[in-house]
Amino acid sequence: MVTLTLLVVFLGCCLHELDAWRWDVIAKDRAGFTFEEKVDLLRTHNKYRREAGASNMNQLLWHSGLESLALNWTEKCQWQHNWRRHRIPGFDYRYVGENMYLTLTWFYTTRALDQWHNEKKFLTPQLSCRSRRQCGHYVQMVWFNTETVGCAVRYCDSVKYSRYIRDGFFMVCDYGPLGNTRGVPLFNKGEPCSQCPPGRVCVDKLCALPNCNNISCQNGGQLIQDVCMCNCTNTGYGGETCQTRLFG
């Protein structure tokens, strides 16, 4: 006899639980991630990139513009990709990669990343997807020359274009620049950092910008070195370098 807790349905890119009690951790009226959750997301991305076995893997940094792009798209509550994410006037990247995740229940921040990472088993030794298998989400997470990521999540009480989920948590991660480029290898296999591009140095087996790209935290913000992010908690300021006064 199958119990309710064992009713787990795999739907393409994502894992969806059929949970009658809906004991969600994330408040349904909240949009976006907290600073601590962003740090967790970035660390997990770089953990999986570090484990990929690449000689030329860039370290990812958080990008507030990509975060805003993702947040704006979650507001649409449409289970489809943002086809307007490319060639945005004045934006840092001409082409932007995108991973999406939709679930009835939310248990922990990096759950979507763990599910995307599970697609690794569908890679061939030549680092391409096996026939009739989905691994594009994993490929984008570990695409060698992607530099930045920004993610957002939102509860949607009505999800358009979804065949199975009427309401749930919609998460989007946008990546710059785009991965999954046809004809370009996912990464080069080899000793970590042995083929870093010019201008990057080896930091914990990833090709990183020197000195966190010279980021300087302002107004009492503290730099979290491993993710190159300024912690503005309890400073009264926000922004990437704690440069913006939040009140007054």
C-alpha positions as CSV (number, residue, x, y, z in Angstrom):
1,M,0.0,0.0,0.0
2,V,1.4,3.4,-1.0
3,T,1.3,6.0,1.7
4,L,0.7,9.7,1.1
5,T,4.4,10.5,2.0
6,L,5.5,8.2,-0.8
7,L,3.4,9.9,-3.5
8,V,6.3,11.6,-5.3
9,V,5.9,12.6,-9.0
10,F,8.8,13.4,-11.2
11,L,7.8,15.9,-13.9
12,G,10.7,16.7,-16.3
13,C,12.9,19.2,-14.7
14,C,11.5,19.3,-11.2
15,L,10.3,17.3,-8.2
16,H,6.7,17.9,-7.0
17,E,5.2,16.5,-3.8
18,L,1.6,15.7,-3.4
19,D,1.3,16.9,0.2
20,A,-2.2,17.3,1.7
21,W,-1.0,19.4,4.6
22,R,1.2,21.9,2.6
23,W,3.5,22.7,5.6
24,D,5.5,25.3,3.7
25,V,8.6,26.9,5.1
26,I,8.5,30.0,2.8
27,A,5.7,32.5,3.6
28,K,3.3,32.6,0.7
29,D,3.2,36.4,0.7
30,R,7.0,36.7,0.3
31,A,8.9,37.3,-2.9
32,G,12.6,36.8,-3.4
33,F,15.3,35.4,-1.2
34,T,16.9,36.7,2.0
35,F,20.6,37.6,2.0
36,E,21.4,34.3,3.8
37,E,19.5,32.3,1.2
38,K,21.4,34.1,-1.6
39,V,24.7,33.1,0.0
40,D,23.4,29.5,0.3
41,L,22.4,29.5,-3.4
42,L,25.7,30.9,-4.5
43,R,27.7,28.5,-2.4
44,T,25.8,25.5,-3.7
45,H,26.2,26.6,-7.3
46,N,29.9,26.9,-6.8
47,K,30.1,23.6,-4.9
48,Y,28.6,21.8,-7.9
49,R,30.8,23.6,-10.3
50,R,33.8,22.7,-8.2
51,E,32.8,19.0,-8.3
52,A,32.3,18.9,-12.1
53,G,35.9,18.0,-12.9
54,A,36.7,21.0,-15.1
55,S,40.0,22.7,-15.7
56,N,38.5,26.0,-16.8
57,M,35.5,26.5,-14.5
58,N,34.6,30.1,-13.5
59,Q,33.5,30.9,-10.0
60,L,30.0,32.3,-10.0
61,L,29.2,35.7,-8.4
62,W,25.8,37.0,-7.5
63,H,24.3,39.6,-9.9
64,S,21.6,41.9,-8.7
65,G,20.4,42.7,-12.3
66,L,19.9,39.0,-13.0
67,E,18.1,38.7,-9.6
68,S,15.7,41.5,-10.6
69,L,15.2,39.9,-14.0
70,A,14.3,36.6,-12.3
71,L,12.1,38.3,-9.7
72,N,10.1,40.2,-12.4
73,W,9.5,37.0,-14.3
74,T,8.3,35.1,-11.3
75,E,5.6,37.8,-10.9
76,K,4.1,36.6,-14.2
77,C,3.4,33.2,-12.6
78,Q,3.8,31.6,-16.1
79,W,5.4,28.1,-16.4
80,Q,7.4,29.1,-19.4
81,H,10.8,30.7,-20.1
82,N,11.2,34.5,-20.3
83,W,11.8,34.9,-24.0
84,R,12.5,38.6,-23.5
85,R,15.6,38.0,-21.3
86,H,18.0,38.3,-24.3
87,R,19.3,41.5,-25.8
88,I,18.1,43.8,-23.0
89,P,19.2,47.4,-23.8
90,G,22.0,48.4,-21.4
91,F,22.2,45.0,-19.7
92,D,25.5,43.3,-18.9
93,Y,24.8,40.2,-21.0
94,R,23.5,39.9,-24.6
95,Y,22.2,36.4,-23.9
96,V,21.0,35.1,-20.5
97,G,20.5,31.5,-19.5
98,E,17.6,30.4,-17.4
99,N,16.6,27.6,-15.1
100,M,13.1,27.3,-13.6
101,Y,11.6,25.2,-10.8
102,L,7.9,24.8,-9.8
103,T,6.8,22.9,-6.7
104,L,3.8,22.5,-4.5
105,T,5.8,22.6,-1.3
106,W,9.0,24.2,-0.3
107,F,11.4,22.5,2.1
108,Y,14.8,24.2,1.8
109,T,16.4,26.9,-0.3
110,T,18.7,24.8,-2.5
111,R,16.3,22.1,-3.3
112,A,15.9,23.1,-6.9
113,L,19.7,23.1,-7.4
114,D,19.9,19.6,-6.0
115,Q,17.3,18.4,-8.4
116,W,19.0,20.1,-11.3
117,H,22.3,18.5,-10.2
118,N,20.6,15.1,-10.3
119,E,20.6,15.5,-14.1
120,K,24.3,14.9,-14.1
121,K,23.7,11.2,-14.4
122,F,22.3,11.8,-17.9
123,L,25.6,13.2,-19.3
124,T,27.6,11.1,-21.7
125,P,31.4,10.7,-21.3
126,Q,31.6,13.4,-24.0
127,L,29.6,15.8,-21.8
128,S,26.4,15.8,-23.9
129,C,22.9,14.8,-22.8
130,R,21.9,11.2,-23.4
131,S,19.2,10.6,-25.9
132,R,15.7,11.3,-24.6
133,R,17.1,12.6,-21.3
134,Q,16.9,16.1,-19.8
135,C,20.1,17.5,-18.4
136,G,20.0,21.2,-19.6
137,H,19.4,22.5,-16.1
138,Y,22.6,20.9,-14.8
139,V,24.5,22.0,-17.9
140,Q,23.6,25.6,-17.3
141,M,24.6,25.4,-13.6
142,V,28.1,24.2,-14.5
143,W,28.7,25.9,-17.9
144,F,32.3,26.8,-17.7
145,N,32.3,30.5,-18.7
146,T,29.1,31.5,-17.0
147,E,30.2,34.3,-14.6
148,T,27.1,35.3,-12.6
149,V,23.7,34.2,-11.4
150,G,20.7,35.8,-9.8
151,C,17.7,33.9,-8.4
152,A,14.2,34.6,-7.1
153,V,11.2,32.7,-5.8
154,R,7.5,33.6,-5.4
155,Y,4.3,31.9,-4.4
156,C,1.8,31.9,-7.2
157,D,-1.8,31.2,-6.3
158,S,-2.5,30.5,-10.0
159,V,0.2,29.2,-12.4
160,K,-0.4,29.6,-16.1
161,Y,0.5,27.0,-18.6
162,S,1.3,24.3,-16.0
163,R,-0.4,21.0,-16.7
164,Y,-0.1,19.6,-13.2
165,I,0.3,22.4,-10.6
166,R,-2.3,25.0,-10.2
167,D,-0.6,26.9,-7.4
168,G,2.8,26.6,-5.9
169,F,6.3,28.1,-5.5
170,F,7.9,29.4,-8.7
171,M,11.7,29.8,-8.7
172,V,13.8,31.2,-11.5
173,C,17.6,31.5,-11.8
174,D,19.1,33.6,-14.6
175,Y,22.7,33.2,-15.7
176,G,25.2,35.4,-17.5
177,P,26.4,34.7,-20.0
178,L,24.1,32.0,-21.4
179,G,25.3,28.4,-21.3
180,N,24.1,25.4,-23.4
181,T,25.7,26.9,-26.5
182,R,25.6,24.4,-29.4
183,G,29.0,23.3,-30.6
184,V,30.8,24.5,-27.5
185,P,32.0,22.0,-24.9
186,L,30.4,22.1,-21.5
187,F,33.9,22.5,-20.0
188,N,37.4,21.1,-20.4
189,K,38.2,18.1,-18.3
190,G,41.3,18.2,-16.3
191,E,43.1,19.5,-13.2
192,P,41.1,22.3,-11.6
193,C,42.3,25.8,-12.6
194,S,44.9,24.5,-15.0
195,Q,43.2,26.3,-17.9
196,C,41.8,29.4,-16.3
197,P,41.2,32.3,-18.7
198,P,43.4,35.4,-18.6
199,G,42.7,37.7,-15.7
200,R,41.4,35.0,-13.4
201,V,43.2,33.3,-10.5
202,C,42.6,29.9,-8.8
203,V,40.4,30.1,-5.7
204,D,39.3,26.8,-4.2
205,K,39.5,25.0,-7.5
206,L,37.6,27.6,-9.4
207,C,38.8,30.4,-11.8
208,A,37.9,33.6,-9.9
209,L,38.3,37.3,-10.3
210,P,41.3,38.5,-8.2
211,N,40.4,40.0,-4.8
212,C,36.6,39.5,-5.3
213,N,36.8,41.9,-8.3
214,N,37.9,44.6,-5.8
215,I,34.5,44.8,-4.2
216,S,34.5,47.2,-1.3
217,C,31.7,47.1,1.3
218,Q,30.5,50.4,2.6
219,N,28.7,51.7,5.7
220,G,29.8,48.9,8.0
221,G,29.0,46.1,5.6
222,Q,31.1,43.0,6.0
223,L,32.6,41.1,3.1
224,I,31.9,37.3,3.0
225,Q,35.0,36.3,1.2
226,D,34.1,32.9,-0.3
227,V,31.1,34.4,-2.1
228,C,32.3,37.9,-2.6
229,M,29.1,39.4,-1.2
230,C,28.6,42.3,1.3
231,N,26.6,41.5,4.3
232,C,24.6,44.7,5.1
233,T,22.6,43.1,8.0
234,N,21.8,45.6,10.8
235,T,23.6,48.5,9.0
236,G,20.5,50.3,7.7
237,Y,21.9,50.1,4.2
238,G,21.4,47.7,1.2
239,G,22.6,47.1,-2.3
240,E,25.6,45.1,-3.5
241,T,28.1,47.2,-1.5
242,C,25.7,48.4,1.2
243,Q,25.7,51.8,-0.6
244,T,21.9,52.5,-0.4
245,R,20.2,53.8,2.8
246,L,17.1,51.8,3.5
247,F,15.3,54.2,5.8
248,G,15.3,57.9,6.3
